[in-house]
Every structure is written in C-alpha cells, then in structure tokens.
Amino acid sequence: MGALVEDFDDTTYVVSVTGTWARSTITPYQGAGCLRSKTITDGDKSEATVTVPATATAVQFWYRVSSEATYDTFQFFINGVEKTEVKASGEVEWTQSPVFPVSAGNTLLFRYSKDTTSKAGEDAAYIDELTFTIPDAPLAPRINTAAALIRASRW
C-alpha cells in the first residue's frame, strides 16, 4: 500500500483544500506547517473541505484543539456524516484519528465552531499529516530472463 500525504509544509497542496482554514506554522505536529481554523467570532464557524483523491481507499490525520471545553468544538465529517470519534473541545494535544474508509470523490469536512459566549485557549483547531491510503498499482508480470534465454537458444 502506498500513501498520499498532505503535510501542509508549504502553500502547494497535493489535494484540493477549500474553505476558511489556512496554513499555519504554529506548533505543527510534524514539519514546518499545519492547517488551522480561521479566527472567528462567537456563534460562528470555520470550515475546510477536502476532496478525496481518485484512488484513495482510506484517510487518517492528526488533530489538535485549543478551545473552551464543551462549548467550542472541532468536528470531522465524511460526505456530511459526522465522525464523532474525533469530535473534540478544550485542550487536546496532537491526537491521531482512526483510519476511516473513503472513496474517490468523497468530501471531507473539518469544522471548528464557537458558541455565543466566552473564549478560551487559542480558540482554534488544527490538522496535520492528512494521509490517504493509495493501493499499489498492479505489478507488471515478471519475465524470467534466464528461462527465456534458454528457450530462445533451443530454437
């Protein structure tokens, strides 16, 4: 199995990323950058959408949250279905998500939302090392060169 990794270390993304999140150099999990939710006001949300690459079969990522516990929340969705295994709020250090099955063209949505009052921590969510599992291409049949030469010499 191969992998396609978006590390957010530079401004050239290997996958399609749209929305209000942006590259940040604030405490990435690994490397020089990560993706951070936009600074928002009370009652607002910030979202990033990623389209799953054509040959991907699974996705996994690292996430971190610094927010008001219980009220300001990081959420993750695949095709509009929330994956509560990674729903988080409060002070959450870098955590690796479970592996989620995906298909070509699926939409991943990362959301950070605030309630209508208070602020705590950095008031943000981060993702890094967004990794898609890519099945290996089928191998071409191998030719047994020695056997082929022996057969050829007999003719």
N, C-alpha and C positions, 0 to 999 in steps of 0.2 A: 504494500500500500504506500502511496505517496501522500504528500500534503501540500497544500497551498496556504501559506501563512501571510496574513496581513499584520505587520508589526507596528505600523504607524510611525516608523522611524523617520520618514520623510513625507513630503506632500504628494508623492506619486503613489496612489493606491493601486493594489493589484486586484481589487474587487470594486464594484460600484457602491459608493457610500454617498447618501444624500441626507439632508436634514440640517438640524441646527447644532449638532455636535461638531467639535473641531479638534484638530491635532493639538496636543499639549506636551510639554516637556516636564510637567510637574509630576514627580515620583512615578515614572512608568514602571510596570512590572519588570520589564527587561528592555534593554536597548536605550535609544535616545528619545522615544516618544510613545504616546498612547492616545486614545480618543477620549475626550472629556465632554460632558454635557455643558451646554451653554449656561451662562449666568442668567437666572430667571427670577421673576418677582413672585410674591406669594400668590398662590392659586394658579400658577402657570405650569407648563411642562416643556421639556426639551426632548426631541426625538432624533434618532439616527436610523436610517433604513439601509439595509444591505441586501443586494440580490445574490442569491446563491449561484455560484459558478456552474456551468453546464454539466460537468462530470462529477460534481461533489456528491457524496453519499452521507456525510456526517459533518457536524460542526462542534467545536469546543472553543472556549475563550477564558481569559482571566478577567475578573472584575473587582473593583474596589468602590466603596461608598463612604462618604463623609457627610452626614446629614442629621437632621433632627430625628431621633429614634421614633419609630412607629408612624410618624406623620409624613415625612418626606421620603419618597420611595423610588428605588431602582426596580424596573421590571423588564422582562425579556419575553418577546412573542415570536412565534413562527406561524406565518400565514394568519395572523390575527388571534391565535390561540396562546394565552399566557402560559409560560412555563414557570410555575410557582417555585420550582426547585432553586431558582436563582433570585427570587424576589428578596430585596434587602433594604434596610434602612438603619440609621445610626452610624456607628463607626465600625466598618467592616474592612479588615485588611485584605490584601490581594488574595482572592479565592478562585480556584479553578472550577469552572462549570462542569456539569456532567456532559457526556457526549450525547448529542441529540441527532437523530436521523433526519436528513433533509433530502430534497430532490432538486434537480435543476429548475431554476426559476422561482423557487420558494422565496418568500420575503422574510427577512429577519428584522425585527424592530426592537431597538433599545430605547427605553424611556426613563427619564428622571422627572418626577413631578413633586410639586410642593403643595402643602395645604395652604389655608388662607392666613396663617399667623406664624410667627417665630422663625428664627434662623438658628442653625447650629452647625458646627464644624465648617468644612469647606463649602457646604451646600452644593455638592456635586457628586456625580457618578463617573466612573472611568472604566474603559475596557482596553485590553491589550492582547496581543498574540492571538488574534482571531484566526483559528486554524480549521481548514476544510480538509476532510479526508477525500483523497482522489484515488480511485482504484488504479492499479498499474495497468498500462496498456498491455494487451496480449503480446507475448513474445513471438517473434518470427520463428518458424521451425529451424532447428539447427541442422546443418549438413555435416555428416561425419566425413570430414575431408579424407582421412586415410582410407576409409572403406570405398569412397568414391574413386580415389586414385587407383586402388587395386582393381575395382570393377572396370575402370576405363582401360587399364593396361592389358586386361584379358581380351579385349576386342581387337 
